[in-house]
C-alpha cells in the first residue's frame, strides 16, 4: 500500500508541475503566437509522460524486489529465530518497565 501511495503522490505532484509549467510558459509568450502555445503543451506532456513511466517502473521494481527480499528473508531466517528475538524483546521491555515502576 505504501508503494502505491508513493506512486500516487508522485503522479499528482508531476501533473501539478506540468500544469503549472504550461501556464507559466504561456504567460511569457505573446498572445498572438498560438503555435508556440501548442508546442509548449506537447513538450510538457511528453515530459510528464516520461516522468509517469519512470515513476511507474521505479515503484513496480520496488514492489517486486520487496517481495523477493521478503521471500529470501523468510527462507534464511527461520520462524523459530524470529520467535526467539520477539520473546527476548518482550522480556527486556517488561523487565525494564517492572524495574522502573518501583524506583521511587
N, C-alpha and C positions, 0 to 999 in steps of 0.2 A: 504494500500500500504506500509506503514511503517513497518508493521509486516512482510510482505512478503520480503521486502528489508532486514530487520534484519535477517530473516531466511537464505536468500541467502548469505549474507555476512558471517554468521556463518558457512554455508556449505562450502564456498570457503576456509575460514580460516582453517577449520578442515581437508579438503582434502590436503591443503598445508602442514599442520603439519604432516599428515600421510605420505606423500611422503618424506618429509624431514627426519622424523624419520627412515623410511625404509632405505634410503641412508646412513644415519649416522651409523646405526647399522650394515649395510652390510660392510661398510668400516672397522669396528672394527673386523669383523670375518676374519678368514683365507680364502684364496682364494679357497682352496680345499674342504671346508666344504659347499657343496651345500644344504645339508639337513637343516642346520641351517638357511640358507637364506630363504628357503621356509617357515619355522616355523615363522620367523620374519615377513614375508609378511602376513601370515594368522593372526598372533596376532595383527598386526597393522590394518588390515582390519576389524577384529572383534571390535577393539576399535573404529574405525571410524564409523562402523555401529551403535554401541551403542550411540555415540555422535549424529549422524544424527537422530536417532529415538528420543532421548531425546530432541533435539532442535525442532524437528517437533511437539512433544507433547506440549512442552512449548509454542511455537508460536501459535499452534492451540487452546490451552486453553486460551491464551491471547486474541486471536481474538474472541472466544466465550464469554469470560467474559466481554470484552469491549462492545459487542453488548448487553449483558444482562444489564450492567451498564448504557448504553445509554438509553435503554428502561425504566429502573427504574427511571432514571433522568427525562426522558420525562413525566413519569407518575406523579412523585412527584412535579416537578416544572412546573407549568402551563405556556403556552406561554405568557400570559399577564404579568407575573412576569419577564420573560426574556426580553420582550419589555420595561418594566419599567426600568430595570437595564441598558439596552442598551441606552435608552434615557437619563438616568442620566449620564452615562459616556460620551456621546456625548456633553451634556450640560457642564459638567465640563471641558472637553477638549477644546471646543470652547471658554468658558469663560476665561480659563487661557491663551489661545492664544490671545484673544482680550485684556486682561489686560496687558500682556507682550509686546504687539506690540506698546502700547502708553506710555511706561515708558522710555522715553529718557532723 
